[in-house]
Amino acid sequence: MKVKLIVFAGILCIASFVVSGANAKGKPDKPPTIETELIVFTGDFSGGQEVEDCCPNAGPFPQYAMTLNFAVGGFTAGSYFDGQLFINNYGSGRDRKYKVQFWVADGIAIEVIGGEIYKDKRTKTLTVVFTDEMCVDLNTGEDIAEVDFVLTRTPS
């Protein structure tokens, strides 16, 4: 009887190892990579801060503080705003441009598409120079002002 009990316990242990091994997935999941970069604007848009995970097409859209050196939404030129930022490539190939969107709780939502794109492969720095590009109100589609600014994205 003792032998049967020991054999039964052994089979039960082996079965539990087999079942637990069947549910194991091998390597544990890698933690998500958080990319941090320094995003700096100079000119009609001005601001600079480190931002995490900017800016895949579906968000998240990071918090960003910026001074707009042109009148917008009833605010005078030089007004400071805390808002959300989206920046990314626009178009493809030879006609590729860059898109900058910025919106704040006060109902201001603006967009600029254009710029000349420069990439430094060694430092992985992206610089986009916007010259005489039209800033558009995203709420109404109306033109706000022609703007000049430089956007620089540098990995941290």
TACOR-V608157 format. One record per backbone hydrogen bond with DSSP energy under -1.0 kcal/mol. NH is the residue of the N-H (numbers start at 0). CO is the residue of the C=O. If there is no record, write none. Layout:
# TACOR-V608157
NH,CO
NH,CO
This chain:
# TACOR-V608157
4,0
5,1
6,2
7,3
8,4
9,5
10,6
11,7
12,8
13,9
14,10
15,11
16,12
17,13
18,14
19,15
20,16
21,17
22,18
36,50
37,153
38,48
39,151
40,46
41,149
43,147
45,66
46,40
48,38
50,36
52,34
58,55
63,82
65,80
66,45
67,78
68,43
71,74
74,71
77,67
78,75
80,65
82,63
83,102
84,61
85,100
87,98
89,96
95,92
96,89
97,113
98,87
99,111
100,85
101,109
102,83
103,107
106,103
109,101
110,135
111,99
113,97
115,128
117,126
119,124
123,119
125,152
126,117
127,150
128,115
129,148
132,146
134,144
135,110
136,141
137,108
140,136
143,134
146,132
148,129
149,41
150,127
151,39
152,125
153,37
155,35
